[in-house]
Amino acid sequence: MLTQQFGMGGHFCDGISRRRSLTVGATRLLGGLTLPTLLQLQAQAATGAPVKAKSCIFFMLEGGPSHIDMWDLKPQAPSEIRGPFNQISTNVTGTQISEILPHCAGIVDKFTILRSHSHNDNAHQTGRHWLLTGYPPSFADGQAKGIPFNELYPSIGSIISRELGPRGDVPPYIEIPNALGPGGPGFYGPKYAPFTIDNDPVQPDFKVRDLDVPASISSDRFNRRKQLLAATEELGAGHAATGRAVMMESYYEQAMKLVTSHEARKAFDIHAEPAEIRERYGYSSIGQCSLLARRLVTAGCRFVGIEHGSWDTHFDNFTSHSKALVPPTDLAFSALVSDLDERGMLDETLVIMMGEMGRTPRINKDAGRDHWSQCQTVILAGGGIKRGVVIGASDSTASFPTTHPYGIQDLLRTVFHLMGVDADKVYHTPLGRPVPIVNGGKRIDELLA
């Protein structure tokens, strides 16, 4: 069956269902919480760093896209390595990418290709945890209390929303159409959890839940509820609120703001886009998620995570890449970057596209490629990133970097630098363990414009 052949049947190769992998770590902290509890507030932290990017759109290609078939082809390698795809020229002289990326080939002058990203975790769950948090999936504080690893370290989106706070009426951290997986708010707590849409904007009846007052509640009744809440708060005005009371007060304030904000509701209304714009992005999940992400950063969202899978192509890697996975991704990414540039927003919007790993250079017996984290390609655009260049190189089989290998901490430190977040800032866990935002790594200056 096509679904099983392309790895979209709901399970990764390690036997963990995609739905399970997305909910592990979220249910224990966030289970049962309503819209107010999913929102967070924090005043912007002054870091003194030069801020290039106001927002970040992060594509998580779950399962691991094949770098050797997309961005780093090796036409001189043996047939068991190189695969069937040919290189094509791009609009940047001397830069070539795969023929299955024709739309991206036409805008290579707008983004940078980083071909020397490398790390040492070849598993899906733990690899994504590394990527999203910058930490290995092991934590003594959590182990002592029996807490799963993926509830302990905050993810990149939670860090950005905590450090920078909201910018407009939309939540500062939003995930589309599902949760990105391991990471979440970690020991920061549910106050810094993402607003997960959990609905696919490609669906004709797409609508973001919790943004509308239920039809059973009239406007008069809704206004009376607001008055009652205000009266209740006034009764307690003479007493200093502490702990959970303060937290819940901010939750409800922001929930009310989101539900009643015309600008927030407008940002989520993808149906307001002209048909030609929706077609430009493509009527696919990743296409319409990309368009919605553009609307959200326009409205002030700090970090939009786009979850797209499944790229775990142990079987029939070439058909799945050329037919099912790459074409909508090629169209969506190129449309987003071009659209942002045309609107004058690309220089202030950082766009990143990657998976938790690459794929093995050697083709397996099932015409697939297996896990390979030692070398992968990362695509970056906007937000202070150079345009039209290739950073780093790999060996003759795309197995290992031949230039300086950049790791996860290097990439995260670079992202935080561009967004004005102090990567060396330290927070303490409930047990008092100091945890810097990024533990080690160096900024990738080669990427910076």
Secondary structure, 3 states (H helix, E strand, C coil): CHHHHCCCCCECCCCCEHHHHHHCCCHHHHCCCCHHHHCCCCCCCCCCCCCCCCEEEEEEECCCCCHHHHCCCCCCCCHHHHCCCCEEECCCCCCEEECCCHHHHCCHHHEEEEEEECCCCCCHHHHHHHHHHCCCCCCHHHHHHCCCHHHCCCCHHHHHHHHHCCCCCCCCEEEECCCCCCCCCHHHCHHHCCEECCCCCCCCCCCCCCCCCCCCCCHHHHHHHHHHHHHHHHHCCCCCCCHHHHHHHHHHHHHHHHHHCHHHHHHHCHHHCCHHHHHHHCCCHHHHHHHHHHHHHHCCCCEEEEEECCCCCCCCHHHHHHHHHHHHHHHHHHHHHHHHHHCCCHHHEEEEEECCCEECCCCCCCCCCCEECCCEEEEEECCCECCCCEECCECCCCCCECCCCECHHHHHHHHHHHHCCCCCCEEECCCCCEEECCCCCCCCHHHEC
